[in-house]
Amino acid sequence: MGTDRDFLASFRACSLPSSEFDHRGHIRAAWLYLAQWSPEEATERLSADIRRYASRLGAEGTFHRTITEAMMRLLASHLPEEAELTWEALIERHPIVVEDARGLLRHFYSEQRLSDPEARTHFLPPDRNPFP
């Protein structure tokens, strides 16, 4: 995947191969955005960039606002203790974010809540447990 700088440049230019923007790529981008901006701004910027990237790929309907923002909030909750970590070190310390993100989200969200059509376009708060 190259350096973080190259990864972000390719992602923002919508030239990153789709094979590099799988779930792991999403987490990488999220962590790198959180390293640059406040959680709120990072979430808005990443959401806009994912939508633009998906549109370039002809996959406009794939963006899911609630999942994106929920994962950003969960990652941001680790920033105070782990801001110095590279994304590789982050996933070594917290492998669940790449190995079972759906399972992680199920702690906070019911499947019904995540499958609500509104969850794709608007952030819906958790219906099981609050975020840390």
C-alpha angles and dihedrals in degrees: 000000000000127000122336089248093053092044093053093043091052092045094049091046089050089235097112110116110251089235087067094051098064120126091291090052090051091053091047092052091046094052092046092049090049089053090058105038143025113278091256095049093041090053093050094046094046092047092051092046093048091050091049092047092047090049091053088053092048091247101115094146096057099078114106113194097192095051092045094049094041091054090046090052092048092048091045090054087067096049098092092059100029109030091124094058121108113229089254090055090046093056091044088056095039107026092165091078090068102022100047111004091149089055090049091050091048087066087065104024137045116228088243091058094048092047093051106118089228089061089069094061105025134038112255116196119237117279099197109041133356120251117261 
